[in-house]
Amino acid sequence: MTERTADAGRGISLAYEQFGDAGAEPLVLVAGLGQQLHSWPAEFCERLAARGFQVVRFDNRDAGRSTHLRFRPPSMPAMFAGRWPSAQYDLGDMAADAAGLLDVLGHDDAHFVGVSMGGMIAQTVAAQHPARVRTLTSIMSTTGARRIGRPALSTWRLMAAKPPKTREDAVERAVRMFRHIGSHGFPFDEPWVREYTGQAWDRDPSSSGVGRQLGAIFRSGNRTARLRAVSAPTLVIHGDRDRMVHPTGGVATARAITGARLETVRGMGHDLPAGAWPALLDLIDNHAKARSTHAS
């Protein structure tokens, strides 16, 4: 496993890593808001690769070691009012980044698995670049519809805190956040949260990228109508304890995409607890292989 950089086009470079055999079926993991490629734990990726996939995880634009834009992110009042910097991108641009990564890797198409904002990006790839998506798995995500999949008020309060200024502050804030939004039906892995957050700070201590990514979500608005265009076999996974994206977001996603199947993981919140991995790996694997069996 070696970190590499891909020119995804339009001035965007993406940092990425691969797991598994080069000839295996490609499966792309898309990270959530402000998250970096290693938010998909290496062991999780290795287990997927052992099931016969070439797994790709990458930093979205404005995260990790991928290209960071330089404009000032919009304020929350500006987002709600629809006032955008001229350079503000949307989820369609981030989906085009992912398609550009496939070009660099030499893949015509791939299985796409996205979590939270990554689910929104994966949905958008499937809607705007249908030939590039073998199957779609959208995890703990939503459609952008108002009053659907909204964070709990207690979560909004935590999100409103000022960005951390030191590595130590970032780690402590992440522990508080994931104790709140994490999977209360599974053990909380505080050492992993601390390790992930420290590594994330070392790779990219900036915070403005999160605001620009959030702007992309808000600017994309309600994508329900656009999701009608998704033709890839779709699996929607959501936890019943999610305080960041309310489970109504998963229900709405499954309803918006023709033929989509919704699976609820009991006790799961807005993270990927190791205790839920067996269920998640089976769901992703079986969904992807069901398509492959049908296609053959």
BAMARMI-841530 format. One record per residue: residue in one letter; x, y, z of N, C-alpha, C in turn. Coordinates in steps of 0.1 Angstrom, whole numbers, plus 5000, padded with zeros to 4 digits. Layout:
! BAMARMI-841530
AXYZXYZXYZ;...
! end
This chain:
! BAMARMI-841530
M500849885000500050005000500950125000;T500850204989501650334988500750444984;E500850554991500050674988500550734975;R499650764966500050824953499150944951;T499451014940498651134936498151124922;A496951154920496351144906495851274902;D496151314889495551434883494151404878;A493151454886491751424883491251524873;G492051614868491551714858491051844865;R490951944857490452074861491252134873;G492552104873493352154884493352094897;I492651974898492551894910493351774910;S494151754921494951634923494451564935;L494351434935493751364946494751264951;A494951264964495851164971495051034972;Y495650924969494850794970495750674974;E495150574979495850444982494950334976;Q495650214973494950104968495349974977;F494349884978494549764985494049654975;G494749534976494249424968494949404955;D494449304948495049264935494649364924;A495549394915495349484904494249434895;G494049304893493049254884491649234891;A491549264903490249244910489249354906;E488049334910486949434907487249564915;P487349674908487549804915486449844924;L486749884936485749934945486250064952;V485550174950486050304954485350344967;L486050384977485550424990485650584991;V484450644993484450794993484150845007;A485050935012485050985026484051095028;G483651115040482751215044483251355046;L482451445051482751585053483951605062;G484951665056486151695064487051575067;Q486651455062487351335066488451305055;Q489451225059490551195050490451045046;L491251005037491250865032491250765043;H492050795054492250695064491050685074;S489950765071488750755079488150615075;W488450565064488150415060489350335066;P489250275078490350205084491050105075;A492350095076493150015067492649865069;E492349825081491949685082490549665075;F489649755076488349745068488649735053;C489549815048489949805034490549665031;E491449625039492049495037491049375037;R490149385046489049285046488249285033;L487949405028487249415015488049355004;A489349385004490249334994490349184994;A490349125006490348985007489148915002;R488148994999486848934994486848944978;G487948994973488148994958487949124952;F488249234959488149374953489549444953;Q489749524943490849624944490249754950;V490549774962489949884970490750014969;V490050124966490650254965490050344975;R490850404983490450514992491250644989;F490550754990491250884986490751004994;D491551104994491151234999490351314989;N489151354993488451444985489251574983;R488851654973489451794973489151864986;D490051954990489952025002490051945015;A490651825014490951745025492251675024;G492951645035494151565034495251625025;R495751535016496851585008496351604993;S495051614992494551644978494551804977;T494251844965494251994962493252064972;H493852174977492952264985492752394978;L491452434977491152564970491552674980;R491652794975492152904983491153014986;F489853004981488953104984488353094998;R487853205004487353195017485953125017;P485853025026484552955026483353035029;P482153005024481053095027480653075042;S480053175048479553165061478253095061;M477753045073476552975074475353065069;P475253195074474153285069474253295054;A475453305048475453315033475053185026;M475353075032474852945026473352935027;F472752975038471352965039470653065029;A471353175027470753275018471053245003;G471953145000472353114987473253214981;R474153274989475153364984476453294983;W477053274971478253184970479453264964;P480653234969481853284962481853234948;S482453314939482453274925483053144923;A484053104931484752974929484152854937;Q482952884943482352774951481952654942;Y482352534945482052414938480852354944;D480352244937479252164943479552014943;L478651934946478851794947479151734933;G478551804922478851754909480351764905;D480951874910482451884908483151784915;M482751744927483451644935483251504929;A482051484923481751364916482651354904;A482851464897483751464885485251434889;D485651474901486951444906487051284907;A486051224913486051074915486151004901;A485351054891485451004878486751024872;G487451134874488751154869489751064876;L489551024888490450934895490350794888;L489150754884488950634877489750634864;D489750744857490450754844491950734846;V492550794857493950774860494250634863;L493350564870493550424874493250324863;G492750374852492450294840491250204842;H490250254850489050174851487850244844;D487150174836485950224829484850254840;D484750164850483750174860484250114872;A483450124883483850064896482550064905;H482649984915481649984926481950104935;F480950184938481150304946480450284960;V481250314970480750314984481050444991;G480050514995480350645001479650655015;V480250725024479750745037479450895039;S478250925044477851065047477951155035;M478851265035478951345023479551255012;G480351155015480851065005479750984999;G478650955006477450895000476850994990;M476751114993476251214984477051224971;I478351224973479251224961479051104953;A479050984959478850854952477450854945;Q476450904951475150924945475251004932;T475951114933476051214922476851154911;V477951074914478651004903477650914896;A476850834903475850744897474850824889;A474450944893473451014886473951084874;Q475151144875475751224864476751144855;H477251034860478250954852477850804853;P476550774849476050644851476850524846;A477650554835478450444829479650404838;R479950494848481150474856480850394869;V479550364872479250304884478550164882;R479250064887478749924887477649904897;T477949944909476949944920477150064929;L476150104935476250214945475850164959;T476650194968476250174982476450304990;S475250364995475250485001475050465016;I475950505024475950475039475750605047;M474850605056474550715065474550855058;S473750855047473750975039472351025036;T472151115027470751175025470651235012;T469551305009469251354995469451504994;G469551575005469651715005468251785007;A467251705008465851765010465851825024;R465151935025464952005038464151925047;R464551935060463851865071463951715070;I464851665062465151525060466651495064;G466951405072468251365075469051475083;R468351555090468951675097469751625109;P470851695113471451665126470651695138;A470851625149470151665161470651795166;L469751865173470152005178471451995187;S471551885194472751875202474051855194;T473851795182474951785172475351915166;W474251995163474552135158475352215168;R475052205181475852275190477352245191;L477552115190478952065189479652115176;M478952115165479552155152479852305152;A479152385160479252525160480552575168;A481252485174482452515181483552575172;K484352665177485452715168486452605164;P487052615152487952515148489152505158;P489652385160490852365169492052435163;K492852485172494152555168495352465171;T495252355178496352275180495952125178;R496952045176496751895175495951845187;E496351885199495751825211494251875211;D493951995208492552045207491751965197;A492351935186491651865175491351725180;V492251655187491951525192490851525202;E490951615212489951615222488551655217;R488551745207487251775201486651655193;A487551585186487051465179486451355189;V487151335200486651245210485251285215;R485051415218483751465222482751435212;M483051475199482151465188481751315186;F482651225185482351085182481751015194;R481951055206481251005217479751035215;H479451155209478151195208477451135195;I478151135184477451095172477750945168;G478650885176479050755173478050645176;S478350525174477450415175477250365190;H476250415196475950385210475650235212;G475350165202475050025203476249935202;F477449995201478749925199479749995208;P480849925212481849985221482550105213;F482750205221483450325216484950305216;D485550315204487050295202487750425203;E487950475215488550605217490050605212;P490850505215492150505209492250525194;W491250455187491250475172490950615168;V489950675175489550815172490750905174;R491450885185492650975188493750955178;E493950825174495050795164494650855150;Y493350835146492950895133493051045133;T492551105144492551255144493951315144;G494851255152496251295152496851285138;Q496651175132497251155118496651255108;A495351275110494651375101495251515103;W495551555115496151685118497551685112;D498251575113499651575107499651585092;R498651525086498551535071497951665066;D497051725074496351845070495751915081;P496452015088495952085099494952195095;S494752225083493852325079492352295082;S491552395083490152375087489252445076;S489752535068488852605059488252515048;G488952395045488352305035487052255039;V486852235052485552175057484452275053;G484652405054483652505051483352505036;R484352485028484152475013483352355009;Q483752235016482952115013481552125017;L481352195029479952215034479152305024;G479852395018479252485008478852404996;A479652304992479252214981477952144984;I477752094996476552025000475352124999;F475552235005474352335005474052384991;R475152404983474852464970474152354961;S474452234963473752124955472252114959;G471852154970470452164973469752024974;N468552024971467751904972467951824959;R468551704960468951624948467951514945;T466851514952465851404950465551374936;A465151484929464751464915465951404906;R467151454909468251404901468651264904;L468251214916468551074920467650984912;R466551034906465750944898466450884886;A467550954882468350914871469350804874;V469450764887470450664890469950524885;S470750454878470350324872471150214878;A472250244885473050144891472350074903;P472449944904471949874916472349944928;T471449974937471750064949471350004962;L472250004971472049964985472250084994;V471250115003471350225012471450155026;I472450205033472750155047472650265057;H471950255068471850355078471750295091;G472350365101472150315115470950375121;D470350315131469150365138469450455149;R470850485151471250575162472050695157;D471750735145472550835139472050975143;R472951055150472651185155473251295145;M473951255135474451345125473551355113;V473251245107472351235096471151145101;H470051205104468951135109468551015100;P468150905105467750795097466750825086;T465950935087465050975076465850995063;G467151035064467951055053468150925045;G468350815052468450695045467150645038;V466050665045464750635040464450715027;A464750845028464550925016465450885004;T466650855007467550814996467050684989;A466650584997466150464992464850484983;R464050574988462750604981463050684968;A464150764967464450844956465050764944;I465750654947466450574937465650454934;T465250444922464450324917465050194920;G464350104927464849974930465849964942;A466150074948467150074959466649994971;R467549934978467149854990467749925003;L466949935013467449995025467749895036;E468949895042469249805053469649895065;T468949865076469249935089470149855098;V471249915102472149845112471749895126;R471249805134470849835147472049875156;G471849985163472950035172474050115166;M473950135152475050215145474650355145;G475650445147475450585146476150635134;H476850745136477550815124479050785124;D479350655124480750615123480750465118;L481950405118482050275113482650185124;P481850155135482450075146482849935142;A483949895147484449765144483449655146;G482549675156481549575159480549555148;A480449655139479449655128480149605115;W481449595115482149555103481649425097;P481449325104480949195098479649225090;A478749295095477449325088477749415076;L478549515078478749615067479549545056;L480549465059481349395049480449305041;D479649225048478749135041477749205032;L477249315037476249395028476949445016;I478049515017478749565006479149454996;D479749355001480249244993479149174985;N478049134992476949064986476249154976;H476149284978475549374969476349384956;A477649404957478549414946478549284938;K478649164945478749044938477448994932;A476349044937475049014931474949074918;R475449194916475449264903476349184894;S477549144898478449074890477848944885;T477248874894476548744890475548764880;H474748874882473648904872474148944859;A475249024859475849074846476448964838;S476948854845477648744838476548654832;
! end
